[in-house]
Amino acid sequence: MRALIVYESIYGNTHAVADGIAAGLRSLGDVRVVPVHEATAELVAWADLVVVGSPTHAHGMTRTSTRKGAIEAAGKPNSALALDPDAAGPGVRDWLGSLGRVHGTRAAAFDTRFDGPAMFTGRASGGIANGLRHLGFALAAEPESFLVDRRTKLVAGEADRAARWGARLAETLVPTG
C-alpha cells in the first residue's frame, strides 16, 4: 500500500506530527510526507491512503490571514517562535478547495491544537475530515488532535503518540485473511 501524508505547518509542530504518523505507517509500504504545496493531484491519485493535517487557528483550519499573523508573530523582536521551512506556503483549506473529486480513496485527518478542551481550543481536523468526505474520500479513522503547549511547543510524548496513531491506522488498512 502507498500512503501520502500532507501537512501544513507554521512552527514545525504539525510537521513533526506528520513525521511521527509516517513512522507508524511504514509497515504499510511506501509512505511519503509532503508539505501541502507539494501535494499534487498526481500524488493524491498515487496514494491508497491520504492523511492530511494542519494547525488549528481561530477554532478551525487556517486561513490566509491567520497564517500571515502567525508568521508575523515569529518575526517580532525577541520572539522564541521558529518557522517551519514551508510555513509561507498555502494552507490545507485552499488545497482542499483546489482538489477534484476522488472515488473512495481512504483518508484520515489530524491537527495540532492548544492543550485544552476542544470546545475551547477548536479543532482543524473536523473541518479537514469534512472537506475530505465532501471530495469523495472514505475516512479510515476519526479525526485526531495532537497537543501543543502555550509556548507553541509540541507537548512531550505527542510525536510518539502520532507514531502509535499511524500504526493503528495501518492496522485498520491491512487486509486480514
N, C-alpha and C positions, 0 to 999 in steps of 0.2 A: 504494500500500500504506500501511497505518497501523501504526505501531509505538508500543507503550507500554513505557516504562521505569519500573519500580517499584524504589524503593530504600529501604533502612533505613540511616540514618547517625547516628552518635553525635557524632563530632568533625568531620564535614564531608568526610572523605576519600571515602567511598562516594558521597556526593552529587556531588562533583567528578568522580569516575569516570563516574557516570551521565550527567552533562552532556557529558563527553567522548564517550561512546558515542553519545549523541544527535547530536552534531555529525557523527560518522561515518555515522550512519543517515539523515541529512537527504535524501540522494539518493533514498531510498525514497518520500518524500512526507510525509505528516503524522506528526510524531513528538511525543509527549507524555512529559514526565518528571514523575513524581509520587512524593511520599513514600508509604510503604506505607499509612498511614491514609487516604489519598485514593484508593486503588486499589480502586474499587468493582467489583462483578461486571459492571455495565454497561460500564465502561471496558475490562475484560478482554474482554468479548464484542465490543466495537468494534474491537479490535486484530487485525491479521493476524499480528503478531509481539509477543510479550511477553518482555521482558528483565528479569530480577529479580536484584538484588544486595543484599548485606549485609556488614557487617564480620564477621570471624572472631573469635569469643570462645571460649575454652576448647576449641580444636581443631575447632569446628563453628559452626553457626548460633547466634545469640544466644538467650538465654533471658531471662525477666523478671529473674531475679536478676543475670545478667551485665550487662544494660543498666542496672539500678539501680546496680550497683557502678561502672560506667564514668561514669555521670552524677555520682555522689557524688565520684569522683576529680577531676572537673573543678571541683567546688565547694570543694575543700580550699584552705586558705590557701596562697598562693604557687604555685598550680597554673598552668602555662602552657597547659593544655588549654582549648579553646573549644568549646562545644556547638553542634551544628547546630540550627537553629531547630525542627526536628521530632524532636529526639533523644528526647523523653519519650513519643513515640507507641508504638504496638505494633510488634512485630517481624515479620520475614518468616515465621518458624516459625509464629506464631499466624495470620498472614494465610493462609498455605498451608492450614492446618487449617480455615479458615473458607470456603474456596472450594469450589464444587461442581465436578463433573466437567466437562471440556471435551472436545471431539472434534476432535483433530488440529490445533489452533492451534499454530503454530510458536513456539518459546520458546528462550531461552538464559539461562544463569546465570553470575554473576560474584561475586567477593568482593574485599574488601581484607583483607590479612593482613600480618603482620610479614615483612620481607625475610629469608628463610632457607629451608632445605629444607622442603617441605610436610610431610614426615614428622615434623618437629619443631614446626612452627607450626600445623598443621591447615589446613583449608580449608572455609569455609562453602559454597562453590559446589557441591561434590559433593552435599551434603545438599539444597541448593536444587534442583539438577538432578533428583535422585531424587524429591523432592516434586512437581516439575512433571510428570515422567514418570508418576508414580502417579495424577495427576489427569487424564491423557489428553493432555497437551501432547506435541508431537513436537519433540524437540530439534534445533535448527538448527546447533548448534556444541557442541564440547566445553566444559565449564566452564572459566572463565578467572579467574586471580587477578591483582590489581594490588597493588603492594607499598607498605608504609609503613615508615618507619624507627623506631628505638627511642624517638623523641620523639613518635611517632604522627603524623608528617607524611608526606604522600604523597611517595614517592621522586621525584626530578627525572625528568621525562620520562614518568611514568606516565599523566598526563592525556592527553598526545599519543598514547601507545600505546593508550589506551582509544578515542580517535577512530579510530585505524587499525584496531583490532579491530571497531569499529562499521561502518567502511567495508567491511571484508572480509565481515562478516556480511551487509550489504546486498547485496554482490555475489553471495552464495550464494542470495539470495532472489529476485533479478531473473530473470524468465524469459528464456531465450535464444531466439533464433529470428528 
